[in-house]
Amino acid sequence: MAIHVGRATLAAGTAEPSDIGWVIHCGSGYQGTAGWPVHHHIQDGIVGGHGTAFELRQYCAGGLTSWAIADLMAASGSTVICTGGDNWSWDDRFATSRSVGGEPFSDVAHATVISPRAGFAKILATATASCPDQSSLWRTREAYWEHAGRDDFRAAYSRAVGSRTPDANRDSFHMLARAVITALTAANLSPQYVTHFVPHDSTSGEPYRSVAKAVGLPWEESLHQSNLDHGYLGVSTQVAGLVQLAESGELQADSIVLLLAAEYQLSATAVVLRIIRPPVVSADGVVRTAA
């Protein structure tokens, strides 16, 4: 999937394969068998031998974090393509899809070109925050080389979610708000100028709904409902939201979009975009592009 959308992204924009200096791939689940450098497989499928590639492991926050890294590379003159692809490993995503509706969780991929060249949007600022002391609960098993199985994932998920304390929830909320406020401060913007907020996904919308209220960001119920309709989209959540806004015609020149991603509620990445021009959205089967 990542190769397919990567090719479509290049075809929709102005960059050529020979322009690409880096390919950054991310995902929440396993990206192939142990020891296989899947990032180079994706590089080969999109741009061949041009540039090089690496894999970023920050789970559900990886999509936006790859943008933050790519933005630094673009400032040095590099053109970067960021890809992400996943399937949901914590549960039987097909059974969940049948019972609650929507597409199977996280069977989705995305690609974004970040370049010194002008596109339909410009990254104004990025910011990160974390609660690393909460990471231990997510350890799946003691065997370091062997892949964890579904039962291991389920046990880790139940343990981590079931043992959440009020203090941990408070710390995660403050972390999310800190990432948002730091990004806005770096962009020299106050919350009132944000026209669209594209947060991570949850069934209830929390804690992102509360973060929006506390900081003063607009909450768009249509984006939340779209996430519920499609199932959990993992590292592609923010790109899917941005494309949805583009399809609906809501992204106009000088719109300010704040995107927020979270990894297990223990790390957060925020990105502030300014829309330079309304993007043109096209569709080819299940692939949608905005350029």
Disulfide bonds with the S-S distance in Angstrom:
none
